[in-house]
């Protein structure tokens, strides 16, 4: 019986490939339209996801903690002492010059002195100080300059529209933010790795 149906079926439906092809083309065009609509709506709904994914691709930077010493262009190590005073020291083994630099946003860091537990901060008036609690004064924009040194500018505060930078003068004293510029070598620091 099966043999007869197969033989007869083969001759009876000799045009099946054309019919089947036509059926496939019709259903594919419907399916493709549906898929196209779905893909378009997915693209629209995922457009924010694509943008989000681009932003999230920097997530590996967030929470990244580096233990460093900041060595100024004028050959001072930036330190924050037990009273929160920021200054420069020539002593390589000064425990208050060991800093933790943590990424808090893309290109933005918080710098904490490990042994005094003060954050490097800049007030609205451009004064550099040690803050016991992390706040807006502690958010610093980190940038690698053309000479290979890093600069740290206040994220929150500007002076007449110009950025204010963390800087140590030739005597190792902090400079007021209003008196600093990106190109001033007083604002240039080399992050030196501290062994764990």
C-alpha positions as CSV (number, residue, x, y, z in Angstrom):
1,X,0.0,0.0,0.0
2,X,2.7,2.5,1.0
3,X,4.6,1.6,-2.1
4,X,1.7,2.4,-4.4
5,X,1.0,5.7,-2.7
6,X,4.7,6.7,-3.0
7,X,4.8,5.8,-6.6
8,X,1.4,7.4,-7.4
9,X,2.3,10.4,-5.2
10,X,5.5,10.9,-7.2
11,X,3.6,11.0,-10.4
12,X,0.5,12.8,-9.1
13,X,2.5,15.6,-7.5
14,X,5.2,16.0,-10.1
15,X,4.7,19.8,-9.9
16,X,5.1,19.8,-6.1
17,X,8.5,21.5,-6.2
18,X,7.0,24.5,-8.0
19,X,4.0,24.7,-5.8
20,X,6.1,24.1,-2.7
21,X,8.5,26.8,-3.9
22,X,5.7,29.3,-4.4
23,X,4.3,28.4,-1.0
24,X,7.7,29.0,0.6
25,X,8.2,32.3,-1.2
26,X,4.8,33.5,0.0
27,X,5.3,32.4,3.5
28,X,8.8,33.7,3.6
29,X,7.7,37.1,2.4
30,X,5.1,37.2,5.2
31,X,7.6,35.9,7.7
32,X,10.3,38.3,6.5
33,X,7.9,41.2,6.8
34,X,7.0,40.1,10.3
35,X,10.7,39.6,11.1
36,X,11.5,43.0,9.6
37,X,8.8,44.6,11.7
38,X,10.1,42.7,14.8
39,X,13.7,43.7,14.0
40,X,12.7,47.3,13.5
41,X,10.9,47.4,16.8
42,X,13.8,45.5,18.4
43,X,16.2,48.0,16.9
44,X,14.1,50.9,18.2
45,X,13.7,49.4,21.6
46,X,17.3,48.3,21.7
47,X,18.7,51.6,20.5
48,X,19.0,52.7,24.1
49,X,20.5,49.3,24.8
50,X,23.1,49.8,22.1
51,X,23.9,53.2,23.5
52,X,23.8,51.7,27.0
53,X,26.1,48.9,25.9
54,X,28.6,51.5,24.6
55,X,28.5,53.3,27.9
56,X,28.6,50.0,29.9
57,X,31.7,49.0,27.9
58,X,33.5,51.3,30.3
59,X,32.2,49.5,33.4
60,X,35.5,47.8,33.9
61,X,36.8,51.2,34.9
62,X,34.2,51.8,37.5
63,X,35.4,50.6,41.0
64,X,38.9,50.1,39.7
65,X,41.3,50.8,42.5
66,X,45.0,51.6,42.0
67,X,47.5,52.1,44.7
68,X,49.8,54.9,43.7
69,X,52.0,57.7,44.8
70,X,51.6,61.0,42.9
71,X,55.0,62.4,42.1
72,X,54.8,66.0,41.1
73,X,56.7,67.6,38.3
74,X,58.6,69.6,41.0
75,X,59.7,66.3,42.6
76,X,57.3,66.1,45.5
77,X,55.1,63.2,46.6
78,X,51.6,64.5,47.3
79,X,50.5,63.5,50.8
80,X,47.5,64.0,53.0
81,X,48.6,63.8,56.7
82,X,46.6,62.6,59.8
83,X,45.0,66.0,60.1
84,X,43.9,66.2,56.5
85,X,46.5,68.7,55.4
86,X,47.6,68.3,51.8
87,X,51.2,69.0,50.9
88,X,54.3,67.6,49.1
89,X,57.0,65.6,50.7
90,X,60.5,64.6,49.4
91,X,60.5,61.4,51.5
92,X,59.9,58.4,49.3
93,X,58.8,56.3,52.3
94,X,56.3,58.8,53.8
95,X,53.3,56.6,54.7
96,X,50.8,59.5,54.1
97,X,51.8,59.6,50.4
98,X,50.4,56.2,49.7
99,X,47.2,56.8,47.8
100,X,44.3,54.8,46.5
101,X,42.9,56.1,43.2
102,X,39.5,54.8,42.6
103,X,37.4,55.3,39.4
104,X,33.9,56.6,40.4
105,X,32.8,57.5,36.9
106,X,34.4,57.3,33.4
107,X,37.4,59.6,33.6
108,X,36.6,60.6,37.2
109,X,38.5,59.4,40.3
110,X,38.5,59.7,44.0
111,X,41.9,59.8,45.7
112,X,42.2,58.5,49.2
113,X,45.3,58.6,51.4
114,X,45.4,55.1,52.9
115,X,47.1,55.9,56.2
116,X,45.1,59.0,57.1
117,X,41.9,58.0,55.4
118,X,41.3,61.5,54.0
119,X,40.1,62.2,50.4
120,X,41.9,64.7,48.2
121,X,39.3,67.5,47.7
122,X,39.0,70.9,46.2
123,X,36.5,73.5,47.5
124,X,34.5,75.9,45.4
125,X,37.1,78.5,46.2
126,X,39.8,76.4,44.8
127,X,41.4,75.3,48.1
128,X,42.9,71.9,48.2
129,X,42.2,70.0,51.4
130,X,41.7,66.5,52.9
131,X,38.0,65.5,53.3
132,X,37.0,62.9,55.8
133,X,33.8,62.0,53.9
134,X,33.5,61.5,50.2
135,X,31.5,64.3,48.5
136,X,31.3,66.4,45.3
137,X,34.6,68.2,46.3
138,X,36.4,64.8,46.0
139,X,35.5,64.0,42.4
140,X,38.5,64.8,40.2
141,X,38.8,64.5,36.4
142,X,41.9,62.5,35.6
143,X,43.6,63.1,32.3
144,X,46.9,62.0,30.8
145,X,48.6,64.9,29.3
146,X,50.9,65.0,26.2
147,X,54.1,64.9,28.3
148,X,52.9,61.6,30.0
149,X,52.0,63.3,33.3
150,X,48.5,63.2,34.8
151,X,46.3,66.2,35.7
152,X,43.5,66.2,38.3
153,X,40.8,68.9,37.9
154,X,37.8,69.5,40.0
155,X,34.7,67.9,38.4
156,X,32.3,70.1,40.3
157,X,33.9,73.6,40.4
158,X,35.3,76.0,37.9
159,X,36.7,79.5,38.1
160,X,35.2,81.8,35.5
161,X,34.5,78.8,33.3
162,X,38.0,77.5,33.5
163,X,39.0,74.2,35.2
164,X,40.8,74.3,38.5
165,X,43.6,71.7,39.0
166,X,45.3,70.0,41.9
167,X,48.8,71.5,42.0
168,X,51.9,71.7,44.1
169,X,54.3,74.6,43.8
170,X,58.1,74.5,43.8
171,X,58.1,74.4,47.6
172,X,55.6,71.5,47.8
173,X,52.7,73.7,48.9
174,X,49.3,73.3,47.3
175,X,48.3,76.1,44.9
176,X,44.8,77.6,44.7
177,X,42.8,76.2,41.9
178,X,42.2,79.7,40.4
179,X,46.0,80.0,39.8
180,X,46.3,76.7,37.9
181,X,46.1,75.8,34.3
182,X,46.4,72.5,32.5
183,X,49.7,73.4,31.0
184,X,51.2,74.5,34.3
185,X,53.8,71.9,35.3
186,X,52.7,72.4,39.0
187,X,49.6,70.5,38.1
188,X,51.4,67.6,36.5
189,X,51.8,64.3,38.4
190,X,53.3,60.9,37.6
191,X,51.3,58.1,39.2
192,X,54.0,55.7,40.6
193,X,52.9,52.1,41.4
194,X,53.1,51.2,45.1
195,X,53.9,47.4,45.7
196,X,51.0,45.7,47.5
